[in-house]
Amino acid sequence: MLLKKTVVFLIKISDNGIGINSEQQPKIFSPNFTAKSEGMGLGFAMLKSIIEATGGKIWFQSESDNGTTFFVELMEYKD
């Protein structure tokens, strides 16, 4: 039996801000969603699309008044 070993990289990005409120959390990766007065709301939607197109994953955990942590999981690229 041959087993293919897959290398996965996990990138973790944290802040200590106010967090993402529970009303905004389900929308955070939706196109045209923004919590700012400026911007088009495409950043996180595009990021998620690119990461998933490569077989990766992106998700986050947020806690009110304790900040947010984003996780990006990417597979090793072999040519």
N, CA, C and O of each residue as an XYZ file, in Angstrom:
316
protein
N       0.853     -1.181      0.000
C       0.000      0.000      0.000
C       0.898      1.243      0.000
O       1.800      1.368      0.828
N       0.644      2.138     -0.920
C       1.374      3.398     -0.993
C       0.529      4.521     -0.415
O      -0.656      4.643     -0.726
N       1.132      5.321      0.412
C       0.449      6.479      0.967
C       1.123      7.740      0.459
O       2.347      7.861      0.507
N       0.330      8.668     -0.022
C       0.868      9.943     -0.483
C       0.912     10.896      0.700
O      -0.106     11.151      1.343
N       2.075     11.409      0.976
C       2.243     12.338      2.085
C       2.020     13.764      1.576
O       2.675     14.202      0.630
N       1.113     14.466      2.194
C       0.801     15.834      1.807
C       1.335     16.791      2.861
O       1.134     16.600      4.060
N       2.018     17.823      2.386
C       2.541     18.842      3.285
C       1.559     20.009      3.288
O       1.189     20.526      2.235
N       1.148     20.412      4.472
C       0.194     21.511      4.629
C       0.862     22.605      5.454
O       1.495     22.339      6.476
N       0.707     23.829      4.990
C       1.227     24.984      5.714
C       0.053     25.733      6.327
O      -0.954     25.969      5.659
N       0.178     26.103      7.581
C      -0.859     26.865      8.263
C      -0.298     28.226      8.640
O       0.691     28.328      9.367
N      -0.943     29.267      8.133
C      -0.561     30.647      8.432
C      -1.609     31.211      9.376
O      -2.808     31.093      9.126
N      -1.158     31.815     10.449
C      -2.059     32.353     11.473
C      -1.740     33.838     11.639
O      -0.601     34.213     11.919
N      -2.768     34.678     11.461
C      -2.604     36.130     11.571
C      -3.603     36.631     12.607
O      -4.812     36.457     12.448
N      -3.093     37.254     13.668
C      -3.943     37.702     14.776
C      -3.810     39.192     15.018
O      -2.779     39.801     14.731
N      -4.878     39.765     15.554
C      -4.804     41.135     16.048
C      -5.436     41.173     17.437
O      -5.995     40.177     17.898
N      -5.348     42.298     18.087
C      -5.941     42.428     19.421
C      -6.972     43.551     19.423
O      -7.113     44.276     20.408
N      -7.692     43.687     18.308
C      -8.704     44.739     18.167
C     -10.013     44.377     18.844
O     -10.049     43.580     19.782
N     -11.079     44.974     18.355
C     -12.402     44.796     18.964
C     -13.102     43.525     18.490
O     -14.156     43.168     19.016
N     -12.531     42.845     17.508
C     -13.150     41.635     16.980
C     -14.157     41.958     15.895
O     -14.443     43.125     15.627
N     -14.692     40.923     15.273
C     -15.718     41.058     14.234
C     -17.033     40.684     14.887
O     -17.179     39.587     15.424
N     -17.990     41.600     14.840
C     -19.247     41.326     15.547
C     -20.000     40.167     14.907
O     -19.816     39.871     13.727
N     -20.838     39.524     15.685
C     -21.524     38.308     15.240
C     -22.432     38.547     14.037
O     -22.675     37.620     13.264
N     -22.932     39.750     13.864
C     -23.787     40.064     12.708
C     -22.976     40.085     11.410
O     -23.488     39.715     10.354
N     -21.724     40.513     11.486
C     -20.875     40.618     10.299
C     -20.149     39.318      9.957
O     -19.752     39.118      8.809
N     -19.974     38.454     10.916
C     -19.177     37.239     10.697
C     -19.631     36.387      9.517
O     -18.780     35.957      8.739
N     -20.931     36.116      9.339
C     -21.330     35.279      8.195
C     -21.117     35.964      6.840
O     -21.114     35.294      5.807
N     -20.945     37.263      6.833
C     -20.825     38.028      5.585
C     -19.385     38.342      5.210
O     -19.141     38.855      4.118
N     -18.432     38.053      6.074
C     -17.068     38.555      5.923
C     -16.412     38.158      4.600
O     -15.602     38.921      4.075
N     -16.734     36.998      4.050
C     -16.141     36.556      2.784
C     -17.065     36.789      1.590
O     -16.762     36.337      0.485
N     -18.170     37.476      1.787
C     -19.119     37.752      0.707
C     -18.646     38.927     -0.153
O     -18.166     39.930      0.374
N     -18.782     38.801     -1.486
C     -18.423     39.928     -2.355
C     -19.277     41.151     -2.035
O     -20.460     41.028     -1.716
N     -18.678     42.307     -2.122
C     -19.325     43.606     -1.910
C     -19.707     43.888     -0.468
O     -20.434     44.844     -0.198
N     -19.227     43.068      0.464
C     -19.482     43.369      1.869
C     -18.302     44.152      2.431
O     -17.148     43.749      2.280
N     -18.597     45.264      3.074
C     -17.569     46.037      3.750
C     -18.150     46.645      5.014
O     -19.329     46.996      5.069
N     -17.317     46.760      6.011
C     -17.720     47.409      7.263
C     -17.144     48.818      7.323
O     -17.311     49.528      8.314
N     -16.462     49.215      6.247
C     -15.811     50.518      6.195
C     -16.648     51.504      5.390
O     -17.553     51.110      4.654
N     -16.337     52.781      5.535
C     -17.033     53.802      4.751
C     -16.472     53.876      3.327
O     -17.117     54.418      2.429
N     -15.273     53.330      3.128
C     -14.646     53.303      1.808
C     -14.381     51.863      1.412
O     -14.447     50.955      2.241
N     -14.084     51.663      0.146
C     -13.752     50.329     -0.333
C     -14.924     49.660     -1.004
O     -16.078     50.059     -0.845
N     -14.592     48.618     -1.770
C     -15.608     47.910     -2.538
C     -16.029     46.591     -1.904
O     -16.984     45.963     -2.360
N     -15.333     46.167     -0.864
C     -15.697     44.918     -0.205
C     -15.321     43.683     -1.000
O     -16.008     42.664     -0.927
N     -14.239     43.762     -1.756
C     -13.830     42.614     -2.567
C     -12.640     41.858     -1.996
O     -12.385     40.721     -2.393
N     -11.917     42.462     -1.083
C     -10.665     41.890     -0.593
C     -10.774     40.477     -0.045
O     -10.104     39.571     -0.540
N     -11.602     40.276      0.961
C     -11.709     38.944      1.570
C     -12.356     37.946      0.616
O     -11.986     36.772      0.611
N     -13.317     38.393     -0.192
C     -13.957     37.496     -1.160
C     -12.937     37.005     -2.191
O     -12.913     35.821     -2.528
N     -12.099     37.913     -2.689
C     -11.071     37.535     -3.659
C     -10.029     36.626     -3.014
O      -9.607     35.637     -3.612
N      -9.624     36.959     -1.814
C      -8.644     36.158     -1.092
C      -9.139     34.725     -0.919
O      -8.404     33.771     -1.176
N     -10.376     34.582     -0.487
C     -10.952     33.249     -0.283
C     -11.007     32.471     -1.591
O     -10.690     31.282     -1.627
N     -11.407     33.142     -2.658
C     -11.497     32.500     -3.966
C     -10.135     31.989     -4.433
O     -10.031     30.866     -4.927
N      -9.106     32.795     -4.280
C      -7.755     32.407     -4.699
C      -7.242     31.244     -3.857
O      -6.692     30.280     -4.391
N      -7.421     31.333     -2.553
C      -6.936     30.269     -1.656
C      -7.644     28.951     -1.951
O      -6.998     27.906     -2.024
N      -8.961     28.989     -2.122
C      -9.709     27.760     -2.391
C      -9.399     27.192     -3.772
O      -9.460     25.977     -3.961
N      -9.070     28.041     -4.734
C      -8.708     27.573     -6.079
C      -7.421     26.756     -6.060
O      -7.189     25.934     -6.946
N      -6.592     26.982     -5.056
C      -5.342     26.225     -4.934
C      -5.497     25.014     -4.012
O      -4.521     24.324     -3.719
N      -6.710     24.763     -3.562
C      -6.959     23.633     -2.668
C      -6.803     23.971     -1.201
O      -6.813     23.081     -0.351
N      -6.657     25.259     -0.896
C      -6.473     25.684      0.483
C      -7.780     26.052      1.164
O      -8.863     25.902      0.597
N      -7.654     26.530      2.376
C      -8.810     26.934      3.184
C      -8.471     28.228      3.908
O      -7.305     28.506      4.192
N      -9.491     29.011      4.203
C      -9.338     30.194      5.045
C     -10.528     30.255      5.989
O     -11.661     29.988      5.588
N     -10.272     30.604      7.234
C     -11.336     30.771      8.225
C     -10.824     31.699      9.312
O      -9.654     32.080      9.323
N     -11.704     32.053     10.212
C     -11.306     32.951     11.296
C     -12.044     32.618     12.572
O     -13.085     31.959     12.572
N     -11.465     33.098     13.663
C     -12.103     33.052     14.975
C     -12.028     34.462     15.527
O     -10.980     35.105     15.465
N     -13.133     34.941     16.065
C     -13.168     36.305     16.575
C     -13.874     36.328     17.916
O     -14.877     35.647     18.130
N     -13.327     37.121     18.802
C     -13.895     37.264     20.134
C     -14.030     38.749     20.449
O     -13.069     39.510     20.331
N     -15.215     39.147     20.845
C     -15.474     40.554     21.151
C     -14.465     41.087     22.156
O     -14.220     40.473     23.195
N     -13.890     42.226     21.837
C     -12.900     42.924     22.660
C     -11.569     42.180     22.838
O     -10.711     42.620     23.603
N     -11.397     41.051     22.132
C     -10.134     40.306     22.223
C      -9.463     40.108     20.874
O      -8.370     39.546     20.809
N     -10.093     40.557     19.801
C      -9.469     40.474     18.493
C      -9.924     39.302     17.653
O     -10.822     38.542     18.014
N      -9.255     39.191     16.510
C      -9.599     38.192     15.504
C      -8.333     37.491     15.051
O      -7.269     38.104     14.956
N      -8.456     36.206     14.774
C      -7.362     35.435     14.198
C      -7.857     34.806     12.903
O      -8.873     34.110     12.883
N      -7.123     35.061     11.821
C      -7.397     34.421     10.537
C      -6.410     33.280     10.353
O      -5.236     33.392     10.705
N      -6.901     32.184      9.798
C      -6.095     31.008      9.517
C      -6.145     30.740      8.020
O      -7.216     30.746      7.414
N      -4.989     30.506      7.435
C      -4.902     30.150      6.014
C      -4.134     28.844      5.932
O      -3.001     28.738      6.402
N      -4.767     27.858      5.328
C      -4.150     26.557      5.153
C      -3.848     26.352      3.664
O      -4.751     26.391      2.828
N      -2.579     26.135      3.347
C      -2.156     25.961      1.956
C      -1.422     24.645      1.792
O      -0.693     24.205      2.681
N      -1.624     24.035      0.656
C      -0.932     22.791      0.333
C       0.404     23.127     -0.323
O       0.539     24.150     -0.994
N       1.372     22.266     -0.122
C       2.679     22.450     -0.758
C       2.529     22.324     -2.277
O       1.847     21.425     -2.770
N       3.164     23.221     -2.997
C       3.133     23.171     -4.453
C       4.358     22.408     -4.949
O       5.490     22.723     -4.580
N       4.123     21.416     -5.777
C       5.202     20.651     -6.390
C       5.019     20.696     -7.891
O       3.952     20.378     -8.417
N       6.065     21.093     -8.559
C       6.022     21.195    -10.028
C       6.269     19.861    -10.675
O       6.268     19.760    -11.902
